[in-house]
Amino acid sequence: MSDEFRKNLLGPEPTLLPAESDVYQHLALGQEALDLVAKHPTSSLLWAILAEEAWAEGRTIESYAYARVGYHRGLDSLRRNGWRGVGPIPWEHEPNRGFLRALYALGRASAAIGEAEEPERIEKFLNDSDPTAKAAIEG
């Protein structure tokens, strides 16, 4: 665990989502997220990939919709794994990346469609989750 997440001994423990081994395996074999999402509809990673693909193709509204689903699926998973609405969701823990990517994609798409408050709220949520996530996503 990085020093960033060890600093606050009084704060909540980082939330570490379980690995989606079946999803990773199928993606590694070259299967498309669109083909996998019906079998794995709770996977934030798959929804984030769909949001990123739609964004890259200029389909902003579809990107927003995919990101929104990935975000909500991720919130459900975080809550099932002990998250209580605050605390670190570290990027360095690979299974957290699907949620963080969906969160980022939602912020980007919501800004593109002219939402006023949502992009700022999401930027804060992403930074509070892991201050390194945005730079890692933007590469």
Secondary structure, DSSP 8 states (H G I E B T S, - for coil): --HHHHS-SSS---------HHHHHHHHTT--HHHHTTT-TT-HHHHHHHHHHHHHTT-HHHHHHHHHHHHHHHHHHHHHTT--S-S---TTSGGGHHHHHHHHHHHHHHHHTT-SSHHHHHHHHHHHH-TTHHHHHH-
